[in-house]
Amino acid sequence: QVQLVESGGKLVQAGDSLRLSCAASGGTFSNYAMAWFRQAPGKVREFVAASSRAGRLTNYGDSVKGRFTISSDNAKNTVSLQMNSLRPEDTAVYYCAAKSTWDFYYLPTLVSEVNYWGQGTQVTVSS
């Protein structure tokens, strides 16, 4: 059983940068592919970014490509999301997610693929 705890969400201005962190415990972090999803009010949860085991591959949702960067630190059991050039449409609750996999190149991009979720952290971008 893996526990995921996000931090770093807050109210920022459009154009600002923000870094979210997710601390994992209760499992072998290196056995998991990690991802970030987000959910805005009234909308479905959507894929933001994913990192395969050991960070060998990364993938991003189209709306955040070139602005967001996911990074994993196996030594610290953390995964981070660096968000630059934030826009009001980035406003959402951001969730850390973990997928148990043997495949070092597997990238979880669907909600249905995720084994564990964090509780979420609110990011609000004002215009």
N, C-alpha and C positions, 0 to 999 in steps of 0.2 A: 504494500500500500504506500503510495507516494503522496506526500502533502506538498502543496504548492502555495506559496504566499507572495502575492504581488505587492509592490510598493512604488511610489514615485508619481502617482497621478495627482494632478492639481489643475487649477484654473490658470490658463496662460493666454497671451495675446496672439492673434494671427501673425505668422512669421517667426514666432519663437521656436526654441528647441526644448525638448524634454526627454529625459531618459527614464524608462521604466525598468524595474528589476524584478526578478522572480527567483525566490529561494526554494530549493527542493530539499526534502528530507524524507527519510523512511524507505528509501530504495537506493539502488545503484544507479546514480545519475547517468553514467556513461552508457547504460543499456537503453536509454530513451532518446527518441527524437523529440525535439521541443518545438513549440509553436506559440504564436500569439494570434488571438482572435479578438474581435470587438463587436459590440452590440449597441446600436443607437436606439433611442426610444421609438417603439413602434416598428422596428425593423428586425430582420432575422440576424442571427449571429454570423459574422463574415470573417473569412480568412484574411489575415494581415501579413504574417511572415512565418517561415519555418526554417529550422536548422536540423539537419540529419545528425545521427550519432557522431560525436567527436567533431561536429561542425564541418564535415567534409563537403556538404552541399548546403546551399540556402535557396529559398524561393520567396517571392513576394507577391502580394496581391497587386493588381494593375494600378489601383488608386494610390498606392504608396511607393511604388518603384521609383528609385532615385532619391527618395526623401527619407525613408526609414532603413535602419540596418539592424539585423538581429545578430547577436553574438552569444556563444556559450562558453562557460569557463568550467571545465570538468573538475579542476582543483578546488573550486569554491562552490560547486553544485549550484551554479546560478546561470540564468539566461537573461539577457538584457535586450531592450528594444530602444535604440536611439532614434528619436523622431525629430526631424528638422523641417523647417519651412511649414509649420503646422497651419492648418486651415480650419475654418469653422466646421466643415463637414467631417473633420477627424474627431469631433466630439462624440464620445461613446464610453461605455465601460469596457476596459481592456482586460482580457482573460489570458492567463498563462495556461498552456496545455502540454500534456506529455503523452507520448505514444510508445509503448513497449515494443521493441522490434529487434530482430537479429540483423537486419539489413542496415549497413552503415550508410546507405544512400537513400533510404526511405524518407520521404518528406510528407508529413501529415498536413493536408490542406482542406479536409472535410471535417465538419463537426462530428460526423458519425465515426471517424477514425480515432478519435481521442479517447484515451483510457482514463485520464485524470485531468481535473480542472482546478484552477485556483478560484478564489472568491471574487476576484475582479477588483480593479482600481479605476476610479472615475477620472477621465481626462476631459476637460472642457476648454474649448478654444473660442475666445470671444473675437468678434470682428472689429 
